[in-house]
Amino acid sequence: RRRGEPAAPPRARVEDNKIVMEISDDDAAFILGKQGKTKEKLARVSGARIELYEDSRTLEIMGPPEARRRARKYVEAVMAQRVGPVSIDEDEDTDDLTTVNVPNEAVGFVTGAQGNFLRSIEEEWGTLMFFAEYRGRRGPSAGVSTEKLAIFGPRRGRRGAHLKVLAAVETKMRGFVTAADLAFADDDDTFGTETRVLADSELSYALGKDGSTRRKLARASGCVMEFVGHIAFLSGSRDERHRARDYLKWLLKQRNGPVHVEDLSERTDVLTIKVPPECVGYVTGNRGSSLRAIEEESGTFCFLESAGEQAGGPDERLLVFGIDKAGRDKAERLVRQLVDEKLAGGARGYGGGGGGGYGGGGYGGGGGG
């Protein structure tokens, strides 16, 4: 077979509700991957169980019929990559495939050294990604030489990976990503996308160091959140987008002072904790380090409410937001532990330092590029 021709599919048979594929030693090594990571990825993305038997040169795929179908398709695509370009028909893969036009100039940047950046996106979003040749409904971008990047997986994971790739392309080639690239045809009543344009100062604050603040808001809200250039994208269900929109709004308000949240009693994603004034600096930590550590461990978004707007006594009120009740409860335990330590005369804050972190009621948690 000449390079560039499609690889012949491996022999496969169905027996006892499983697919059994005959593979070569080279294919087995390629499917297994370093420390078995490729096989684990294929199983995770497809939802099937995959067992590789090197002695008999067979691979078994088990699980629900649709998961087995996906797993076989992904396995065959990975094996095809070993000997040449993979050819994919977009018209036949409408349920689990997203494609992205990546300009040739940005392909190396998106791939990363030894494929590390692409692999990190796969790991974060539970997807399978590779560059491929295409048949089907889309052509290349006019005026720019591009390569097609295939993203396989569930819709939420594909959306997160898609936005991550667009963000990388925009970083490498500012202005390449257009409105057409950002129109998501698969949005519907159950899964949609909202955007917000951020000013320079807002962008650096909302990103946080190495993107930590963006990830925090995404995790707490349960919403896909990614920044492409200066545009914040929020993708998910209506409730997820509503939470993410609120969290981002409150975060940005903290740059200018304390924040007051209306109608807390009507929300199901919040827990309030009273903090004695003398414990506030200890709970937040130096430059907010203790509170950020609590957020990281509990998957929440926390800040102190505006002191002037509170009712019910001298204590400060810490608001803990997050989609997961167990996470909110964990944050409360960690905060109360710090309060108890401070009242008992403790000298160390959670996350490595106490004191001096509270500035007028607001807690940023972001700032800095």
C-alpha positions in Angstrom: 0.0 0.0 0.0 1.3 3.4 -0.9 1.5 6.1 1.8 -1.6 8.3 1.7 -4.0 5.5 0.8 -6.5 4.5 3.4 -5.4 1.6 5.6 -7.4 -1.6 5.3 -9.5 -2.1 8.4 -8.4 -4.8 10.8 -10.3 -8.1 10.8 -13.1 -8.0 13.4 -15.9 -10.2 14.5 -18.8 -9.9 17.0 -19.2 -12.6 19.6 -21.0 -12.6 23.0 -21.8 -8.9 22.8 -18.3 -7.9 22.2 -16.2 -6.9 19.2 -13.0 -8.9 18.8 -10.3 -7.3 16.5 -7.2 -9.0 15.2 -4.3 -6.6 15.3 -0.5 -6.6 14.6 2.2 -6.2 17.2 2.9 -2.7 15.9 -0.8 -1.8 16.1 -0.9 -3.2 19.7 1.9 -1.0 20.8 0.3 2.1 19.1 -3.1 1.4 20.7 -1.6 0.8 24.1 0.5 4.0 24.1 2.9 5.2 26.7 2.1 3.5 30.0 -1.3 2.4 28.5 -2.6 6.0 28.2 -3.9 5.7 24.7 -6.0 2.7 25.4 -7.3 4.4 28.5 -8.2 7.4 26.5 -10.0 5.4 23.8 -12.1 3.7 26.5 -12.9 6.9 28.3 -14.0 8.8 25.2 -16.0 5.9 23.7 -17.6 4.7 27.0 -16.6 1.1 26.2 -14.3 -1.3 28.0 -11.2 -2.2 25.9 -8.9 -5.1 26.6 -5.7 -5.8 24.7 -4.2 -9.3 24.6 -0.8 -9.0 23.1 -0.1 -12.8 23.2 -3.0 -13.5 20.9 -2.8 -10.2 19.1 -6.5 -9.5 19.7 -8.3 -6.5 21.1 -11.7 -6.9 22.7 -14.3 -4.1 23.0 -17.2 -4.5 25.5 -20.1 -2.4 26.5 -23.4 -1.0 25.1 -23.7 -1.3 21.3 -23.2 2.4 20.6 -20.2 2.5 22.8 -18.7 -0.5 21.1 -19.3 1.2 17.7 -17.6 4.3 18.8 -14.7 2.5 20.3 -14.1 0.4 17.1 -14.2 3.6 15.0 -11.7 5.3 17.3 -9.4 2.3 17.4 -9.3 2.0 13.7 -8.6 5.7 13.4 -5.6 5.5 15.8 -4.2 2.5 14.0 -4.5 4.3 10.6 -2.5 7.2 12.0 0.5 4.9 12.3 0.9 4.4 8.6 -0.5 7.6 7.1 -3.2 10.3 7.1 -6.6 9.3 8.4 -9.6 9.9 6.1 -12.9 10.8 7.8 -16.3 11.5 6.3 -17.9 14.4 8.2 -21.3 13.5 6.9 -21.2 10.1 8.6 -19.9 11.3 12.0 -22.4 14.0 13.0 -23.1 12.7 16.5 -19.6 12.6 18.0 -17.4 14.7 15.8 -16.4 18.4 15.7 -13.9 19.7 13.2 -11.7 22.8 13.4 -9.8 24.5 10.6 -6.3 25.2 11.9 -4.0 27.4 9.8 -0.8 25.7 8.9 1.1 28.4 10.6 -0.5 27.4 13.9 -0.5 23.6 13.6 2.7 23.2 15.5 1.6 25.6 18.2 -1.7 23.7 18.7 0.0 20.4 18.6 2.8 21.3 21.1 6.1 19.7 21.6 5.8 16.0 21.0 2.0 16.5 20.9 1.9 17.5 24.5 -0.6 20.4 24.1 -3.1 18.4 22.1 -2.8 15.5 24.7 -3.4 18.0 27.5 -6.6 19.1 25.9 -7.7 15.5 25.4 -7.0 14.8 29.1 -8.9 17.9 30.3 -12.0 17.4 28.1 -12.2 13.6 27.6 -11.7 13.8 23.9 -9.8 12.1 21.1 -8.1 14.6 18.7 -5.9 14.3 15.6 -5.3 16.0 12.3 -7.0 14.2 9.4 -8.0 14.3 5.7 -11.7 14.9 5.2 -14.5 14.1 2.8 -17.9 15.8 3.4 -19.6 19.1 3.9 -16.8 21.6 4.7 -13.9 23.0 2.7 -10.8 24.8 3.9 -10.9 28.4 5.0 -10.7 30.8 2.0 -7.3 32.5 1.5 -5.5 30.6 4.2 -3.9 27.1 4.0 -5.4 25.0 6.8 -5.4 21.5 8.2 -8.5 19.9 9.7 -8.4 18.9 13.3 -10.9 16.2 14.3 -12.3 16.2 17.8 -14.2 13.1 18.9 -16.2 12.7 22.1 -19.3 13.9 24.0 -20.7 17.3 23.0 -19.6 19.1 26.2 -16.0 17.8 25.9 -15.9 18.6 22.2 -17.0 22.1 22.9 -14.4 22.7 25.6 -11.6 21.3 23.3 -12.9 23.3 20.3 -12.7 26.5 22.3 -9.3 25.7 23.7 -8.0 25.1 20.2 -9.5 28.4 18.9 -8.0 30.2 21.8 -4.6 28.8 20.9 -5.0 29.7 17.3 -6.0 33.3 18.2 -3.0 33.5 20.5 -0.7 32.5 17.6 -2.5 34.4 14.8 -4.5 37.3 16.2 -7.6 38.0 14.2 -7.7 34.6 12.4 -10.7 33.4 14.3 -13.9 34.9 12.9 -17.5 35.0 13.8 -18.1 32.1 11.5 -15.7 30.0 13.4 -17.5 30.9 16.6 -21.0 29.9 15.4 -21.9 26.5 16.9 -24.4 24.8 14.8 -25.1 22.0 17.3 -26.4 24.4 20.0 -30.1 23.7 21.0 -32.5 24.1 23.9 -30.5 21.8 26.1 -27.0 23.1 25.4 -26.2 26.6 24.3 -23.5 29.3 24.2 -23.3 32.8 25.5 -20.4 35.3 25.1 -19.1 38.4 26.9 -16.5 40.8 25.5 -13.8 41.6 28.1 -11.6 44.6 28.4 -7.8 44.1 28.7 -7.9 44.6 32.5 -10.9 42.4 32.9 -9.3 39.6 30.8 -6.1 39.3 32.9 -8.2 39.4 36.1 -10.7 36.8 34.9 -7.9 34.5 33.7 -5.8 34.6 36.8 -2.3 33.1 37.0 -1.9 30.4 34.3 -5.7 30.4 33.8 -6.4 29.4 37.4 -9.3 31.8 38.0 -11.1 30.9 34.7 -10.8 27.2 35.7 -12.2 27.9 39.1 -15.3 29.7 37.8 -15.9 26.9 35.2 -15.6 24.2 37.8 -17.8 25.9 40.4 -20.5 26.7 37.9 -20.4 23.4 36.0 -20.2 25.4 32.7 -17.7 25.3 29.9 -15.8 28.6 30.1 -13.0 29.6 27.7 -11.6 32.8 26.5 -10.9 33.3 22.8 -9.0 36.5 22.5 -11.1 39.0 24.5 -14.3 37.0 24.2 -15.5 34.9 27.1 -17.5 31.8 25.9 -19.9 30.1 28.3 -21.3 26.8 27.0 -23.7 24.5 28.8 -27.3 24.2 29.9 -29.3 27.3 30.7 -28.7 26.9 34.5 -25.0 26.3 34.0 -24.6 29.4 31.8 -26.6 31.5 34.3 -24.3 30.5 37.1 -21.2 31.1 35.1 -22.5 34.5 34.0 -23.2 35.5 37.6 -19.8 34.3 38.9 -17.9 36.1 36.2 -19.9 39.3 36.8 -19.2 39.2 40.6 -15.5 38.4 40.1 -15.1 41.4 37.8 -17.0 43.7 40.2 -14.5 42.8 43.0 -11.8 44.8 41.1 -13.6 48.0 42.1 -14.6 47.1 45.7 -17.0 44.9 47.8 -19.8 43.0 46.1 -23.3 42.5 47.4 -25.4 39.6 46.0 -29.2 40.1 45.8 -31.8 37.3 46.5 -29.4 34.8 48.0 -32.4 33.0 49.5 -33.6 32.1 46.0 -30.4 30.5 44.9 -29.6 26.8 45.3 -25.9 27.1 44.6 -24.8 29.1 47.7 -23.8 28.6 51.3 -23.2 31.5 53.7 -20.7 31.4 56.6 -20.4 34.1 59.3 -16.8 35.0 60.0 -15.8 37.1 63.1 -14.1 40.3 62.0 -10.9 39.3 63.8 -10.7 36.1 61.8 -11.2 37.6 58.3 -7.5 38.1 57.5 -6.7 34.6 58.7 -9.4 33.0 56.6 -8.4 34.8 53.4 -4.7 34.5 54.0 -1.9 36.6 52.6 -3.1 38.1 49.3 -6.1 35.7 49.4 -3.9 32.6 49.3 -5.8 30.7 52.0 -9.2 31.2 50.4 -7.9 30.3 47.0 -6.5 27.0 48.4 -10.0 26.3 49.9 -11.6 27.0 46.5 -9.2 24.7 44.8 -9.8 21.8 47.2 -13.5 22.2 47.3 -14.3 23.2 43.7 -16.1 26.4 44.8 -16.0 30.2 44.2 -15.8 32.2 47.5 -15.8 35.9 48.5 -16.7 38.1 51.4 -19.9 40.1 50.9 -19.9 43.9 51.2 -19.9 44.7 54.9 -22.1 47.7 54.5 -24.9 45.6 53.0 -25.1 42.9 55.6 -27.7 42.5 58.3 -27.7 40.5 61.4 -24.7 41.5 63.5 -21.0 42.4 63.4 -19.7 39.2 61.7 -18.6 39.3 58.1 -20.4 37.0 55.7 -18.4 34.7 53.4 -20.4 33.5 50.4 -19.5 30.0 49.0 -20.8 29.3 45.5 -20.7 26.1 43.6 -22.9 23.5 41.8 -21.8 20.7 44.1 -23.3 20.7 47.6 -20.6 18.4 48.8 -18.0 20.9 47.6 -19.8 23.8 49.4 -19.9 21.7 52.6 -16.2 20.9 52.3 -15.4 24.6 51.9 -17.5 25.4 55.0 -15.6 22.8 57.1 -12.2 24.2 56.0 -13.3 27.8 56.8 -14.6 26.9 60.2 -11.4 25.1 60.9 -9.5 28.3 60.2 -11.9 30.3 62.4 -11.5 27.9 65.3 -7.7 28.0 64.9 -7.6 31.8 64.9 -9.9 32.1 67.9 -7.8 29.5 69.7 -4.6 31.6 69.0 -3.4 29.8 65.9 -0.7 31.3 63.8 -0.9 29.6 60.4 -3.5 29.9 57.8 -4.7 27.2 55.4 -2.5 27.2 52.3 0.5 28.5 54.0 0.0 31.9 55.5 -2.5 34.0 57.5 -3.2 37.7 57.9 -3.4 40.7 55.7 -5.3 39.3 52.8 -8.6 41.1 53.2 -9.0 44.4 51.4 -12.3 46.1 52.1 -14.6 43.2 51.7 -13.6 42.0 48.2 -11.6 38.9 47.4 -10.3 38.8 43.8 -8.8 35.4 43.4 -7.6 36.5 40.0 -5.4 39.3 38.8 -2.3 39.0 36.8 -1.8 37.4 33.5 
